[in-house]
Amino acid sequence: MPARRLLIVFGGRSSEHEISLRSATEILKAIDHQRFTPILLGIRRDGSWWTGPAEGSLEAVLEHGEAVSDLRKLAPDLVFPVLHGPYGEDGTFQGLLEVLGLPYVGSGVLASALCMDKALLKHVLGSQSPTIPVVPWLEVDAHGLGTAAQRQEIVDAIVEGVGFPCFVKPANQGSSVGISRVDEEAGLWRALTLASRYDAKLVVEKGIDAREIELAVLGNGDAHTLVSAPGEIGLPAGEWYDYENKYLKDAATLQIPADLPEAAAERLQDLALRAFRVAGCKGLARIDFLVDRQTLQPYLNEINTMPGFTTISMYPKLVERAGVPYAELISQLCELALAHHAARSKLSVTR
């Protein structure tokens, strides 16, 4: 069988543009050229599309590549959208690929949009029976920050319903962009203002003394789906896993597997698989938990449908520890995409 043409899409309009380039660079290095021929589609911050030779740097494609007006002219057999954050991981690009009838790696439109929206995801998780636990939280409409009276009403609701410390986040972002830890009421306005730069819907979550535990899921939600052992993000005392600690300072340590009792680890694996299925995810996801240091009570924090694939990213490290090396992971994700597309193609969409 000839190698399939694999379109790697990278860059994007979101604040995670640079992270996408890092992820895509590592994926490009690991592709099995016997099975896949890489072709490139780079998206600049202004939303324009560019292509270029796969042998060069991705930055060169974005700066000096050939403009693309029609994705179909690149003639891909399948697509790996290595796009993090809005305009790529949130169902928008997935919708385009659905319209074009192209198989692609990762979750579909609904699951991608749901998992990107932290508020909607919490509503869905809370509707399950039994519920999938999340920390106490409030949803805030940034449009309601216009007057002093409105701001005070929101602050009062946060003080009463969530307390301190708390974390203020834009509902639709990733990689800890726009997130602030707030330890007292005086810091709320600044945190809300920062988060509102990225989204009109905000999430305020109770801060707990917790361990950052993450699990990788690989599969399409069936009985063959792999759920990794839990891994732990370790940080110096007083630090939290913000953008700088993730990507700039390299201050975090990764412990795989996390030092947890067997029962606690198994519960996390069960919750991760349940959440993956409830959200309708496909292919891959990194499921992030906060685990109370004293009680080991787990709280689901986020589901990332296109987690980072950089050299320091937790997802590929977790999967590798579970027995799937990086290069094989890329191939398996492509095969999962093709299998899901083939299964969906058998369903009738007309009467």
C-alpha positions as CSV (number, residue, x, y, z in Angstrom):
1,M,0.0,0.0,0.0
2,P,1.4,3.4,-0.9
3,A,2.1,5.9,1.9
4,R,-0.9,8.0,2.8
5,R,-0.6,11.8,2.5
6,L,-0.8,13.1,6.0
7,L,-1.5,16.8,6.3
8,I,0.0,18.3,9.5
9,V,-1.7,21.6,10.4
10,F,0.1,23.8,12.8
11,G,0.3,27.4,14.1
12,G,-3.1,29.0,14.3
13,R,-4.7,32.2,15.5
14,S,-4.8,31.4,19.3
15,S,-2.4,32.4,22.0
16,E,-1.0,28.9,21.8
17,H,0.5,29.4,18.4
18,E,4.1,28.8,19.5
19,I,3.2,25.7,21.4
20,S,1.6,24.3,18.3
21,L,4.8,24.8,16.4
22,R,6.7,22.9,19.0
23,S,4.3,20.1,19.0
24,A,4.1,19.8,15.2
25,T,7.9,19.9,14.9
26,E,8.2,16.8,17.2
27,I,5.4,15.0,15.3
28,L,7.0,15.7,12.0
29,K,10.3,14.2,13.2
30,A,8.5,11.0,14.3
31,I,6.4,10.2,11.3
32,D,6.8,6.7,9.8
33,H,7.6,7.6,6.2
34,Q,6.8,4.0,5.1
35,R,3.2,4.6,6.1
36,F,2.7,8.4,5.8
37,T,4.0,11.2,3.6
38,P,3.9,14.5,5.5
39,I,2.5,17.6,3.8
40,L,2.3,20.9,5.7
41,L,-0.4,23.5,6.3
42,G,0.8,26.4,8.4
43,I,-1.7,28.9,9.8
44,R,-0.3,32.4,10.6
45,R,-1.6,34.4,13.5
46,D,-3.7,36.4,11.0
47,G,-5.5,33.3,9.9
48,S,-3.9,33.0,6.5
49,W,-2.8,29.5,5.2
50,W,0.6,28.6,3.9
51,T,2.4,25.4,2.7
52,G,6.0,24.5,2.0
53,P,8.5,21.6,2.0
54,A,8.3,19.2,4.9
55,E,12.1,19.1,5.1
56,G,12.4,22.7,6.3
57,S,11.4,24.5,9.5
58,L,7.8,25.2,10.2
59,E,8.7,28.8,10.8
60,A,10.0,29.0,7.3
61,V,6.8,27.7,5.9
62,L,4.9,30.4,7.7
63,E,7.3,33.2,6.7
64,H,8.2,32.2,3.1
65,G,5.7,29.5,2.1
66,E,3.2,29.3,-0.7
67,A,-0.3,30.7,0.0
68,V,-3.1,28.1,0.2
69,S,-6.7,29.1,-0.7
70,D,-8.2,25.6,-0.9
71,L,-7.2,22.9,1.5
72,R,-8.4,20.2,-1.0
73,K,-5.6,21.2,-3.5
74,L,-3.1,19.7,-1.0
75,A,-4.9,16.3,-1.6
76,P,-4.6,14.9,1.9
77,D,-5.7,11.4,2.8
78,L,-6.0,12.4,6.4
79,V,-5.3,15.4,8.6
80,F,-3.4,15.8,11.9
81,P,-4.6,19.2,13.2
82,V,-1.9,20.0,15.7
83,L,-3.7,23.2,16.8
84,H,-4.0,24.1,20.5
85,G,-6.7,26.4,21.9
86,P,-9.4,28.4,20.0
87,Y,-9.7,28.3,16.2
88,G,-8.3,24.7,16.1
89,E,-8.9,22.6,19.2
90,D,-12.5,23.9,19.8
91,G,-14.4,22.2,17.0
92,T,-14.1,25.0,14.5
93,F,-11.4,23.4,12.3
94,Q,-12.9,20.0,12.9
95,G,-16.1,21.3,11.4
96,L,-14.3,22.3,8.3
97,L,-12.8,18.8,7.9
98,E,-16.2,17.2,8.4
99,V,-17.7,19.4,5.6
100,L,-14.8,18.3,3.4
101,G,-15.2,14.7,4.3
102,L,-11.6,14.3,5.5
103,P,-10.6,11.9,8.3
104,Y,-8.6,13.6,11.0
105,V,-6.8,12.8,14.3
106,G,-8.7,13.6,17.5
107,S,-12.1,14.4,18.7
108,G,-15.0,15.6,16.6
109,V,-16.9,18.9,16.6
110,L,-19.0,18.5,19.6
111,A,-16.4,16.9,21.9
112,S,-13.8,19.4,20.9
113,A,-16.1,22.3,21.6
114,L,-17.3,20.9,24.9
115,C,-13.9,20.1,26.3
116,M,-12.6,23.6,25.3
117,D,-15.4,25.2,27.2
118,K,-14.5,24.6,30.9
119,A,-17.9,25.8,32.1
120,L,-20.0,23.7,29.8
121,L,-17.8,20.6,30.6
122,K,-18.4,21.1,34.3
123,H,-22.1,21.3,33.7
124,V,-22.1,18.0,31.7
125,L,-19.9,16.2,34.2
126,G,-22.2,17.3,37.1
127,S,-25.2,15.9,35.3
128,Q,-23.9,12.3,35.3
129,S,-25.1,9.7,37.7
130,P,-22.9,9.2,39.6
131,T,-21.4,12.6,39.0
132,I,-17.8,13.0,38.0
133,P,-16.5,15.3,40.8
134,V,-15.2,18.9,40.2
135,V,-14.1,21.5,42.7
136,P,-16.7,24.1,43.8
137,W,-16.9,26.7,41.0
138,L,-18.9,29.6,39.6
139,E,-19.5,30.8,36.0
140,V,-19.1,34.5,35.4
141,D,-20.3,36.6,32.5
142,A,-17.6,39.1,31.7
143,H,-20.3,41.4,30.2
144,G,-21.5,41.8,33.8
145,L,-18.3,43.6,34.9
146,G,-19.4,47.0,33.4
147,T,-20.5,48.9,36.5
148,A,-19.3,49.1,40.0
149,A,-22.5,47.6,41.3
150,Q,-22.3,44.6,38.9
151,R,-18.7,44.0,39.8
152,Q,-19.5,44.0,43.5
153,E,-22.3,41.6,43.0
154,I,-20.0,39.2,41.2
155,V,-17.3,39.6,43.8
156,D,-19.8,38.9,46.6
157,A,-20.9,35.7,44.8
158,I,-17.3,34.5,44.5
159,V,-16.5,35.3,48.2
160,E,-19.6,33.5,49.3
161,G,-19.7,30.6,46.9
162,V,-16.0,29.8,46.2
163,G,-13.8,31.6,48.7
164,F,-10.0,32.0,48.7
165,P,-7.7,31.0,47.4
166,C,-9.4,30.7,44.0
167,F,-8.4,30.5,40.4
168,V,-9.9,32.7,37.7
169,K,-9.9,31.4,34.2
170,P,-11.2,32.2,30.7
171,A,-13.6,29.4,29.9
172,N,-12.2,28.8,26.4
173,Q,-8.4,28.7,26.6
174,G,-5.6,26.3,27.2
175,S,-2.0,26.0,28.5
176,S,-2.9,28.1,31.5
177,V,-3.3,31.3,29.4
178,G,-5.2,34.1,31.2
179,I,-5.4,32.2,34.5
180,S,-4.7,33.9,37.9
181,R,-4.5,32.6,41.4
182,V,-6.3,35.0,43.8
183,D,-5.6,34.9,47.5
184,E,-7.8,37.8,48.7
185,E,-10.8,39.9,47.5
186,A,-8.6,42.8,46.5
187,G,-7.0,40.7,43.7
188,L,-10.3,39.6,42.1
189,W,-10.8,42.6,39.8
190,R,-7.4,42.3,38.2
191,A,-7.8,38.5,37.7
192,L,-11.3,38.9,36.2
193,T,-10.0,41.7,33.9
194,L,-7.1,39.5,32.7
195,A,-9.3,36.5,32.0
196,S,-11.9,38.6,30.1
197,R,-9.2,39.5,27.6
198,Y,-9.4,36.0,26.3
199,D,-13.1,35.1,26.7
200,A,-16.4,36.6,27.7
201,K,-17.3,33.6,29.8
202,L,-15.1,33.1,32.9
203,V,-14.8,30.3,35.4
204,V,-13.8,30.8,39.1
205,E,-12.7,27.7,40.9
206,K,-12.0,27.0,44.5
207,G,-8.3,26.5,45.2
208,I,-7.5,23.4,47.2
209,D,-4.3,21.9,48.5
210,A,-4.0,19.4,45.7
211,R,-1.6,17.4,43.6
212,E,-1.7,17.8,39.8
213,I,-2.4,14.4,38.4
214,E,-2.8,13.7,34.7
215,L,-3.7,10.6,32.7
216,A,-3.5,9.9,28.9
217,V,-6.3,8.2,27.0
218,L,-5.6,6.6,23.6
219,G,-8.4,5.1,21.6
220,N,-11.9,5.6,20.3
221,G,-13.7,4.9,23.5
222,D,-14.2,1.2,22.9
223,A,-13.0,-1.8,24.9
224,H,-9.5,-1.5,23.4
225,T,-9.0,2.1,24.6
226,L,-5.8,2.5,26.6
227,V,-5.8,4.5,29.8
228,S,-2.3,5.3,31.2
229,A,-1.2,5.1,34.8
230,P,-1.5,8.5,36.5
231,G,1.4,10.9,36.2
232,E,2.1,13.8,38.6
233,I,3.3,17.3,38.0
234,G,5.7,18.4,40.7
235,L,6.4,22.0,41.4
236,P,8.5,24.0,43.9
237,A,6.6,24.9,47.1
238,G,4.2,27.9,46.5
239,E,4.2,27.5,42.7
240,W,1.3,26.4,40.5
241,Y,1.2,25.1,36.9
242,D,0.9,28.4,35.0
243,Y,2.1,29.2,31.5
244,E,5.7,30.1,32.6
245,N,6.2,26.9,34.6
246,K,4.8,24.8,31.8
247,Y,6.8,26.3,28.9
248,L,9.3,28.9,29.9
249,K,10.9,28.1,33.2
250,D,10.8,24.3,32.9
251,A,10.3,24.3,36.6
252,A,8.0,21.3,36.7
253,T,9.0,17.7,37.3
254,L,7.1,14.7,35.9
255,Q,6.7,11.6,38.0
256,I,5.3,8.6,36.1
257,P,3.7,6.7,37.6
258,A,2.5,9.0,40.4
259,D,3.1,7.8,44.0
260,L,-0.5,6.8,44.8
261,P,-2.2,3.8,46.4
262,E,-3.4,1.3,43.9
263,A,-7.0,1.9,44.7
264,A,-6.6,5.7,44.2
265,A,-4.8,5.1,40.9
266,E,-7.5,2.8,39.6
267,R,-10.2,5.2,40.6
268,L,-8.5,7.9,38.6
269,Q,-8.3,5.6,35.6
270,D,-12.0,4.7,35.8
271,L,-12.9,8.4,36.1
272,A,-10.7,9.3,33.1
273,L,-12.3,6.7,30.9
274,R,-15.8,7.7,32.0
275,A,-15.1,11.4,31.3
276,F,-13.5,10.5,27.9
277,R,-16.7,8.6,26.9
278,V,-19.1,11.1,28.4
279,A,-17.6,13.9,26.5
280,G,-17.6,11.9,23.3
281,C,-13.8,12.1,22.7
282,K,-12.0,10.2,20.0
283,G,-8.4,9.3,19.4
284,L,-6.7,10.9,22.3
285,A,-7.1,13.1,25.3
286,R,-5.2,14.1,28.4
287,I,-7.4,14.1,31.5
288,D,-6.3,16.4,34.3
289,F,-7.2,15.9,37.9
290,L,-6.7,17.8,41.2
291,V,-6.2,15.2,44.0
292,D,-6.6,16.4,47.6
293,R,-3.3,15.9,49.4
294,Q,-4.9,14.7,52.6
295,T,-8.0,12.7,51.5
296,L,-6.9,11.7,48.0
297,Q,-10.3,12.9,46.7
298,P,-10.0,13.4,43.0
299,Y,-11.6,16.4,41.1
300,L,-11.6,16.4,37.3
301,N,-10.0,19.7,36.2
302,E,-9.8,19.6,32.4
303,I,-10.0,17.4,29.3
304,N,-7.5,18.4,26.7
305,T,-8.5,16.9,23.3
306,M,-5.2,18.0,21.6
307,P,-2.6,18.0,24.4
308,G,0.9,19.2,23.9
309,F,3.3,17.0,22.0
310,T,6.5,18.8,22.9
311,T,9.5,17.0,24.3
312,I,8.5,18.0,27.8
313,S,4.7,17.2,27.4
314,M,3.1,14.8,29.7
315,Y,0.8,13.0,27.2
316,P,3.4,11.3,25.1
317,K,5.4,10.5,28.2
318,L,2.4,8.8,29.8
319,V,1.6,6.8,26.7
320,E,5.2,5.8,26.3
321,R,5.3,4.5,29.8
322,A,2.2,2.5,28.9
323,G,4.1,0.8,26.1
324,V,3.5,2.9,23.1
325,P,6.7,4.8,21.9
326,Y,6.4,8.2,20.4
327,A,6.7,7.2,16.7
328,E,4.2,4.4,17.1
329,L,1.8,6.8,19.0
330,I,1.7,9.0,15.9
331,S,0.9,6.1,13.7
332,Q,-1.7,4.7,16.0
333,L,-3.5,8.1,16.2
334,C,-3.6,8.2,12.4
335,E,-5.0,4.7,12.2
336,L,-7.6,5.5,14.9
337,A,-8.6,8.5,12.8
338,L,-9.0,6.4,9.7
339,A,-11.0,3.7,11.5
340,H,-13.4,6.2,13.1
341,H,-13.9,7.9,9.7
342,A,-14.6,4.6,8.0
343,A,-17.1,3.6,10.7
344,R,-18.9,6.9,10.4
345,S,-19.0,6.7,6.6
346,K,-21.1,3.6,6.9
347,L,-23.9,5.5,8.7
348,S,-26.6,6.9,6.5
349,V,-27.0,10.7,6.6
350,T,-29.9,10.8,4.2
351,R,-33.4,9.3,4.4
